[in-house]
């Protein structure tokens, strides 16, 4: 059985560093222009498509958009 520590416990130094880097990465992502965010979204959809197709037929709303940002 896993024991969960209360949120008041100090965060280990390695984990604190990872959380800080993750927070900074999210800040940088949020500052990107909308066109770049949209390009990333389409790229992730294209990467996921083969995985979905192997598992089951695509639903109508899962078909990829044939556009470029």
Jmol script that loads the backbone (N, CA, C; Angstrom):
load data "model"
ATOM      1  N   UNK A   1       0.842  -1.180   0.000  1.00  0.00           N
ATOM      2  CA  UNK A   1       0.000   0.000   0.000  1.00  0.00           C
ATOM      3  C   UNK A   1       0.886   1.243   0.000  1.00  0.00           C
ATOM      4  N   UNK A   2       0.602   2.159  -0.901  1.00  0.00           N
ATOM      5  CA  UNK A   2       1.406   3.372  -1.019  1.00  0.00           C
ATOM      6  C   UNK A   2       0.959   4.410   0.004  1.00  0.00           C
ATOM      7  N   UNK A   3       1.932   5.025   0.635  1.00  0.00           N
ATOM      8  CA  UNK A   3       1.633   6.056   1.631  1.00  0.00           C
ATOM      9  C   UNK A   3       1.860   7.419   0.991  1.00  0.00           C
ATOM     10  N   UNK A   4       0.867   8.275   1.042  1.00  0.00           N
ATOM     11  CA  UNK A   4       0.973   9.611   0.480  1.00  0.00           C
ATOM     12  C   UNK A   4       1.412  10.593   1.558  1.00  0.00           C
ATOM     13  N   UNK A   5       2.401  11.399   1.232  1.00  0.00           N
ATOM     14  CA  UNK A   5       2.880  12.389   2.195  1.00  0.00           C
ATOM     15  C   UNK A   5       2.011  13.643   2.124  1.00  0.00           C
ATOM     16  N   UNK A   6       1.817  14.302   3.235  1.00  0.00           N
ATOM     17  CA  UNK A   6       1.058  15.556   3.211  1.00  0.00           C
ATOM     18  C   UNK A   6       1.790  16.609   2.377  1.00  0.00           C
ATOM     19  N   UNK A   7       1.045  17.553   1.855  1.00  0.00           N
ATOM     20  CA  UNK A   7       1.622  18.599   1.005  1.00  0.00           C
ATOM     21  C   UNK A   7       2.578  19.508   1.774  1.00  0.00           C
ATOM     22  N   UNK A   8       2.564  19.454   3.090  1.00  0.00           N
ATOM     23  CA  UNK A   8       3.447  20.318   3.875  1.00  0.00           C
ATOM     24  C   UNK A   8       4.870  19.775   3.952  1.00  0.00           C
ATOM     25  N   UNK A   9       5.080  18.516   3.541  1.00  0.00           N
ATOM     26  CA  UNK A   9       6.426  17.960   3.542  1.00  0.00           C
ATOM     27  C   UNK A   9       7.290  18.708   2.537  1.00  0.00           C
ATOM     28  N   UNK A  10       8.563  18.924   2.840  1.00  0.00           N
ATOM     29  CA  UNK A  10       9.437  19.619   1.897  1.00  0.00           C
ATOM     30  C   UNK A  10       9.642  18.790   0.628  1.00  0.00           C
ATOM     31  N   UNK A  11       9.770  19.481  -0.481  1.00  0.00           N
ATOM     32  CA  UNK A  11       9.994  18.820  -1.762  1.00  0.00           C
ATOM     33  C   UNK A  11      11.489  18.532  -1.882  1.00  0.00           C
ATOM     34  N   UNK A  12      11.867  17.304  -2.238  1.00  0.00           N
ATOM     35  CA  UNK A  12      13.287  16.996  -2.398  1.00  0.00           C
ATOM     36  C   UNK A  12      13.943  17.919  -3.432  1.00  0.00           C
ATOM     37  N   UNK A  13      15.223  18.249  -3.273  1.00  0.00           N
ATOM     38  CA  UNK A  13      15.899  19.195  -4.179  1.00  0.00           C
ATOM     39  C   UNK A  13      15.811  18.812  -5.652  1.00  0.00           C
ATOM     40  N   UNK A  14      15.984  17.551  -5.976  1.00  0.00           N
ATOM     41  CA  UNK A  14      15.902  17.139  -7.380  1.00  0.00           C
ATOM     42  C   UNK A  14      14.519  17.367  -7.961  1.00  0.00           C
ATOM     43  N   UNK A  15      13.503  17.082  -7.176  1.00  0.00           N
ATOM     44  CA  UNK A  15      12.124  17.269  -7.624  1.00  0.00           C
ATOM     45  C   UNK A  15      11.809  18.760  -7.753  1.00  0.00           C
ATOM     46  N   UNK A  16      12.298  19.556  -6.823  1.00  0.00           N
ATOM     47  CA  UNK A  16      12.067  21.002  -6.883  1.00  0.00           C
ATOM     48  C   UNK A  16      12.653  21.576  -8.163  1.00  0.00           C
ATOM     49  N   UNK A  17      13.836  21.095  -8.546  1.00  0.00           N
ATOM     50  CA  UNK A  17      14.479  21.557  -9.779  1.00  0.00           C
ATOM     51  C   UNK A  17      13.645  21.165 -11.002  1.00  0.00           C
ATOM     52  N   UNK A  18      13.150  19.936 -11.013  1.00  0.00           N
ATOM     53  CA  UNK A  18      12.304  19.492 -12.131  1.00  0.00           C
ATOM     54  C   UNK A  18      11.035  20.327 -12.225  1.00  0.00           C
ATOM     55  N   UNK A  19      10.413  20.592 -11.090  1.00  0.00           N
ATOM     56  CA  UNK A  19       9.186  21.394 -11.087  1.00  0.00           C
ATOM     57  C   UNK A  19       9.449  22.814 -11.581  1.00  0.00           C
ATOM     58  N   UNK A  20      10.584  23.393 -11.200  1.00  0.00           N
ATOM     59  CA  UNK A  20      10.934  24.740 -11.650  1.00  0.00           C
ATOM     60  C   UNK A  20      11.150  24.767 -13.161  1.00  0.00           C
ATOM     61  N   UNK A  21      11.839  23.754 -13.689  1.00  0.00           N
ATOM     62  CA  UNK A  21      12.059  23.693 -15.146  1.00  0.00           C
ATOM     63  C   UNK A  21      10.748  23.501 -15.887  1.00  0.00           C
ATOM     64  N   UNK A  22       9.878  22.672 -15.328  1.00  0.00           N
ATOM     65  CA  UNK A  22       8.572  22.443 -15.960  1.00  0.00           C
ATOM     66  C   UNK A  22       7.745  23.734 -15.971  1.00  0.00           C
ATOM     67  N   UNK A  23       7.770  24.456 -14.854  1.00  0.00           N
ATOM     68  CA  UNK A  23       7.048  25.727 -14.760  1.00  0.00           C
ATOM     69  C   UNK A  23       7.570  26.724 -15.801  1.00  0.00           C
ATOM     70  N   UNK A  24       8.888  26.794 -15.958  1.00  0.00           N
ATOM     71  CA  UNK A  24       9.482  27.700 -16.947  1.00  0.00           C
ATOM     72  C   UNK A  24       9.115  27.276 -18.362  1.00  0.00           C
ATOM     73  N   UNK A  25       9.127  25.963 -18.628  1.00  0.00           N
ATOM     74  CA  UNK A  25       8.751  25.472 -19.954  1.00  0.00           C
ATOM     75  C   UNK A  25       7.311  25.877 -20.282  1.00  0.00           C
ATOM     76  N   UNK A  26       6.414  25.766 -19.295  1.00  0.00           N
ATOM     77  CA  UNK A  26       5.017  26.157 -19.509  1.00  0.00           C
ATOM     78  C   UNK A  26       4.904  27.659 -19.768  1.00  0.00           C
ATOM     79  N   UNK A  27       5.691  28.443 -19.071  1.00  0.00           N
ATOM     80  CA  UNK A  27       5.680  29.896 -19.323  1.00  0.00           C
ATOM     81  C   UNK A  27       6.112  30.206 -20.753  1.00  0.00           C
ATOM     82  N   UNK A  28       7.181  29.539 -21.217  1.00  0.00           N
ATOM     83  CA  UNK A  28       7.661  29.762 -22.586  1.00  0.00           C
ATOM     84  C   UNK A  28       6.617  29.327 -23.605  1.00  0.00           C
ATOM     85  N   UNK A  29       5.971  28.189 -23.360  1.00  0.00           N
ATOM     86  CA  UNK A  29       4.929  27.719 -24.272  1.00  0.00           C
ATOM     87  C   UNK A  29       3.770  28.719 -24.337  1.00  0.00           C
ATOM     88  N   UNK A  30       3.408  29.280 -23.205  1.00  0.00           N
ATOM     89  CA  UNK A  30       2.284  30.215 -23.160  1.00  0.00           C
ATOM     90  C   UNK A  30       2.593  31.498 -23.932  1.00  0.00           C
ATOM     91  N   UNK A  31       3.873  31.872 -24.010  1.00  0.00           N
ATOM     92  CA  UNK A  31       4.259  33.109 -24.712  1.00  0.00           C
ATOM     93  C   UNK A  31       4.349  32.937 -26.220  1.00  0.00           C
ATOM     94  N   UNK A  32       4.287  31.722 -26.699  1.00  0.00           N
ATOM     95  CA  UNK A  32       4.412  31.497 -28.147  1.00  0.00           C
ATOM     96  C   UNK A  32       3.214  32.083 -28.880  1.00  0.00           C
ATOM     97  N   UNK A  33       3.434  32.506 -30.127  1.00  0.00           N
ATOM     98  CA  UNK A  33       2.313  33.025 -30.917  1.00  0.00           C
ATOM     99  C   UNK A  33       1.285  31.923 -31.207  1.00  0.00           C
ATOM    100  N   UNK A  34       0.074  32.332 -31.443  1.00  0.00           N
ATOM    101  CA  UNK A  34      -1.019  31.390 -31.684  1.00  0.00           C
ATOM    102  C   UNK A  34      -0.713  30.465 -32.852  1.00  0.00           C
ATOM    103  N   UNK A  35      -0.108  30.974 -33.905  1.00  0.00           N
ATOM    104  CA  UNK A  35       0.203  30.153 -35.074  1.00  0.00           C
ATOM    105  C   UNK A  35       1.149  29.006 -34.698  1.00  0.00           C
ATOM    106  N   UNK A  36       2.129  29.269 -33.855  1.00  0.00           N
ATOM    107  CA  UNK A  36       3.058  28.221 -33.424  1.00  0.00           C
ATOM    108  C   UNK A  36       2.344  27.196 -32.549  1.00  0.00           C
ATOM    109  N   UNK A  37       1.479  27.648 -31.663  1.00  0.00           N
ATOM    110  CA  UNK A  37       0.711  26.722 -30.827  1.00  0.00           C
ATOM    111  C   UNK A  37      -0.157  25.814 -31.694  1.00  0.00           C
ATOM    112  N   UNK A  38      -0.752  26.385 -32.715  1.00  0.00           N
ATOM    113  CA  UNK A  38      -1.604  25.633 -33.620  1.00  0.00           C
ATOM    114  C   UNK A  38      -0.771  24.617 -34.409  1.00  0.00           C
ATOM    115  N   UNK A  39       0.438  25.015 -34.835  1.00  0.00           N
ATOM    116  CA  UNK A  39       1.329  24.108 -35.561  1.00  0.00           C
ATOM    117  C   UNK A  39       1.682  22.906 -34.682  1.00  0.00           C
ATOM    118  N   UNK A  40       1.970  23.156 -33.417  1.00  0.00           N
ATOM    119  CA  UNK A  40       2.299  22.080 -32.474  1.00  0.00           C
ATOM    120  C   UNK A  40       1.104  21.145 -32.300  1.00  0.00           C
ATOM    121  N   UNK A  41      -0.089  21.709 -32.157  1.00  0.00           N
ATOM    122  CA  UNK A  41      -1.300  20.904 -32.009  1.00  0.00           C
ATOM    123  C   UNK A  41      -1.488  19.974 -33.200  1.00  0.00           C
ATOM    124  N   UNK A  42      -1.353  20.508 -34.413  1.00  0.00           N
ATOM    125  CA  UNK A  42      -1.524  19.686 -35.607  1.00  0.00           C
ATOM    126  C   UNK A  42      -0.456  18.596 -35.684  1.00  0.00           C
ATOM    127  N   UNK A  43       0.778  18.915 -35.308  1.00  0.00           N
ATOM    128  CA  UNK A  43       1.854  17.933 -35.329  1.00  0.00           C
ATOM    129  C   UNK A  43       1.566  16.792 -34.339  1.00  0.00           C
ATOM    130  N   UNK A  44       1.093  17.131 -33.151  1.00  0.00           N
ATOM    131  CA  UNK A  44       0.758  16.099 -32.172  1.00  0.00           C
ATOM    132  C   UNK A  44      -0.397  15.222 -32.657  1.00  0.00           C
ATOM    133  N   UNK A  45      -1.374  15.834 -33.325  1.00  0.00           N
ATOM    134  CA  UNK A  45      -2.480  15.058 -33.876  1.00  0.00           C
ATOM    135  C   UNK A  45      -1.973  14.089 -34.937  1.00  0.00           C
ATOM    136  N   UNK A  46      -1.038  14.550 -35.781  1.00  0.00           N
ATOM    137  CA  UNK A  46      -0.485  13.678 -36.828  1.00  0.00           C
ATOM    138  C   UNK A  46       0.313  12.534 -36.225  1.00  0.00           C
ATOM    139  N   UNK A  47       0.996  12.785 -35.123  1.00  0.00           N
ATOM    140  CA  UNK A  47       1.773  11.732 -34.468  1.00  0.00           C
ATOM    141  C   UNK A  47       0.867  10.678 -33.825  1.00  0.00           C
ATOM    142  N   UNK A  48      -0.267  11.112 -33.319  1.00  0.00           N
ATOM    143  CA  UNK A  48      -1.171  10.197 -32.630  1.00  0.00           C
ATOM    144  C   UNK A  48      -2.031   9.372 -33.591  1.00  0.00           C
ATOM    145  N   UNK A  49      -2.248   9.886 -34.774  1.00  0.00           N
ATOM    146  CA  UNK A  49      -3.143   9.235 -35.731  1.00  0.00           C
ATOM    147  C   UNK A  49      -2.799   7.770 -35.989  1.00  0.00           C
ATOM    148  N   UNK A  50      -1.556   7.404 -36.290  1.00  0.00           N
ATOM    149  CA  UNK A  50      -1.262   5.976 -36.541  1.00  0.00           C
ATOM    150  C   UNK A  50      -1.582   5.081 -35.342  1.00  0.00           C
ATOM    151  N   UNK A  51      -1.406   5.591 -34.135  1.00  0.00           N
ATOM    152  CA  UNK A  51      -1.730   4.798 -32.948  1.00  0.00           C
ATOM    153  C   UNK A  51      -3.228   4.521 -32.863  1.00  0.00           C
ATOM    154  N   UNK A  52      -4.026   5.547 -33.132  1.00  0.00           N
ATOM    155  CA  UNK A  52      -5.481   5.373 -33.087  1.00  0.00           C
ATOM    156  C   UNK A  52      -5.961   4.422 -34.173  1.00  0.00           C
ATOM    157  N   UNK A  53      -5.414   4.577 -35.371  1.00  0.00           N
ATOM    158  CA  UNK A  53      -5.851   3.757 -36.500  1.00  0.00           C
ATOM    159  C   UNK A  53      -5.571   2.279 -36.237  1.00  0.00           C
ATOM    160  N   UNK A  54      -4.446   1.973 -35.565  1.00  0.00           N
ATOM    161  CA  UNK A  54      -4.112   0.582 -35.255  1.00  0.00           C
ATOM    162  C   UNK A  54      -5.064  -0.023 -34.229  1.00  0.00           C
ATOM    163  N   UNK A  55      -5.646   0.808 -33.376  1.00  0.00           N
ATOM    164  CA  UNK A  55      -6.485   0.298 -32.300  1.00  0.00           C
ATOM    165  C   UNK A  55      -7.942   0.109 -32.712  1.00  0.00           C
ATOM    166  N   UNK A  56      -8.432   1.005 -33.546  1.00  0.00           N
ATOM    167  CA  UNK A  56      -9.857   0.954 -33.893  1.00  0.00           C
ATOM    168  C   UNK A  56     -10.127   1.896 -35.057  1.00  0.00           C
ATOM    169  N   UNK A  57     -11.303   1.778 -35.674  1.00  0.00           N
ATOM    170  CA  UNK A  57     -11.647   2.738 -36.732  1.00  0.00           C
ATOM    171  C   UNK A  57     -11.787   4.152 -36.151  1.00  0.00           C
ATOM    172  N   UNK A  58     -11.402   5.130 -36.938  1.00  0.00           N
ATOM    173  CA  UNK A  58     -11.505   6.518 -36.482  1.00  0.00           C
ATOM    174  C   UNK A  58     -12.950   6.965 -36.438  1.00  0.00           C
ATOM    175  N   UNK A  59     -13.257   7.757 -35.451  1.00  0.00           N
ATOM    176  CA  UNK A  59     -14.575   8.385 -35.374  1.00  0.00           C
ATOM    177  C   UNK A  59     -14.538   9.634 -36.265  1.00  0.00           C
ATOM    178  N   UNK A  60     -15.701  10.109 -36.701  1.00  0.00           N
ATOM    179  CA  UNK A  60     -15.702  11.255 -37.633  1.00  0.00           C
ATOM    180  C   UNK A  60     -14.925  12.469 -37.114  1.00  0.00           C
ATOM    181  N   UNK A  61     -14.989  12.757 -35.825  1.00  0.00           N
ATOM    182  CA  UNK A  61     -14.319  13.951 -35.314  1.00  0.00           C
ATOM    183  C   UNK A  61     -12.814  13.747 -35.105  1.00  0.00           C
ATOM    184  N   UNK A  62     -12.340  12.513 -35.291  1.00  0.00           N
ATOM    185  CA  UNK A  62     -10.926  12.227 -35.104  1.00  0.00           C
ATOM    186  C   UNK A  62     -10.131  12.285 -36.410  1.00  0.00           C
ATOM    187  N   UNK A  63     -10.795  12.532 -37.497  1.00  0.00           N
ATOM    188  CA  UNK A  63     -10.091  12.604 -38.774  1.00  0.00           C
ATOM    189  C   UNK A  63      -9.204  13.857 -38.787  1.00  0.00           C
ATOM    190  N   UNK A  64      -7.970  13.713 -39.283  1.00  0.00           N
ATOM    191  CA  UNK A  64      -7.054  14.865 -39.254  1.00  0.00           C
ATOM    192  C   UNK A  64      -7.482  15.980 -40.198  1.00  0.00           C
ATOM    193  N   UNK A  65      -7.142  17.185 -39.827  1.00  0.00           N
ATOM    194  CA  UNK A  65      -7.407  18.337 -40.678  1.00  0.00           C
ATOM    195  C   UNK A  65      -6.326  18.403 -41.735  1.00  0.00           C
ATOM    196  N   UNK A  66      -6.702  18.632 -42.950  1.00  0.00           N
ATOM    197  CA  UNK A  66      -5.732  18.762 -44.027  1.00  0.00           C
ATOM    198  C   UNK A  66      -5.416  20.233 -44.247  1.00  0.00           C
ATOM    199  N   UNK A  67      -4.738  20.831 -43.267  1.00  0.00           N
ATOM    200  CA  UNK A  67      -4.401  22.245 -43.353  1.00  0.00           C
ATOM    201  C   UNK A  67      -2.981  22.439 -42.846  1.00  0.00           C
ATOM    202  N   UNK A  68      -2.420  23.584 -43.154  1.00  0.00           N
ATOM    203  CA  UNK A  68      -1.126  23.974 -42.592  1.00  0.00           C
ATOM    204  C   UNK A  68      -1.309  25.324 -41.922  1.00  0.00           C
ATOM    205  N   UNK A  69      -0.656  25.510 -40.802  1.00  0.00           N
ATOM    206  CA  UNK A  69      -0.825  26.790 -40.092  1.00  0.00           C
ATOM    207  C   UNK A  69      -0.142  27.941 -40.820  1.00  0.00           C
TER     208      UNK A  69
END
end "model"
wireframe off; spacefill off
backbone 0.3
color backbone group
